Amino acid sequence: MYATEVQRKSLRFQGIAEAATERLQDSPYQALRRISCECKYGVLFLRGRLSSFFQKQVAQEAVARVSGVTEVVNEIDVG
């Protein structure tokens, strides 16, 4: 039973990451489409590289209200 619960949670977190990725894919900023998303226990991690801090903030704001996200850890590099 415990393994089944872990699998359900894992799939739910994968769904959150996929929803966040879709938000970035729909962005008018093409650079955001290269950002990866990973969700662990409701914490969404953003990773990749963007050319400006503005784009980094836009990416964070785009995914912050995805259902199930409790926190966004923005690990995007700027440069």
N, C-alpha and C positions, 0 to 999 in steps of 0.2 A: 504494500500500500504506500509506503514512504517513497519508493521509486516512482510510482505513478504521479504522486503529488509533485515531485521534483521535475518530472517531465512536463507536467502541465504548466508549472511556473516558467520553465525554460522556454516553452513555446510561446507563452504570453509575453515574456521579455523579448523574444525574437520578433514578435509581432509589433511591439513598441518600436524597436529599432527599424523595422521595415516601414512603419508609418512615418517615422522621423526622416528616413531616407527619401520617401516620397515627397515630403514637404520641401526638402532641399532640391530634389529633381524638378519641382514645379517653380522654383525660384527664377526670377528674371536674370539673376546673376549666374552666368554659366559656370563660373569658378566654384560655386557652392555645390555643384553636381558631382564634384570629385571628393567631397568630404565623406568619410566613413562614420557610421554610427554603430555603437554597441551598447546594449542595455544589460545591466546587472542589478537585479533587485530594485528596479525602478529608477536607478541612476543611469542617465544616458551620457555616454562618452562620445565626444566629437573629436575626430582625428583627421589630420591632413595638413595642407599648406595653402594659405591664401596670400594675396599681395597687399592687403591692408587690414588695419584693425577694424575699420568700418565693416568690411565683409565678414570678419570674424564675429562681430556683434550681430550682424544681420543673420548669420547662420544660427547663432545661439537663440535669438528671438524667434526664428522660424520654427524651432523644434520645442521651445519651452512649454507650449500649451498642448503638446501631444498627450492624449489620454494615457494615463499610467505613469507618466514621467514625474518623479518626485524631486529630482535635482538634475541639473546639467553640468557636467564637468567638461569645460571647453579646453581641450588640449591642442587646438589648432595652432600651428606655427605661422608666423607672419614674416614674410621676407621675399 
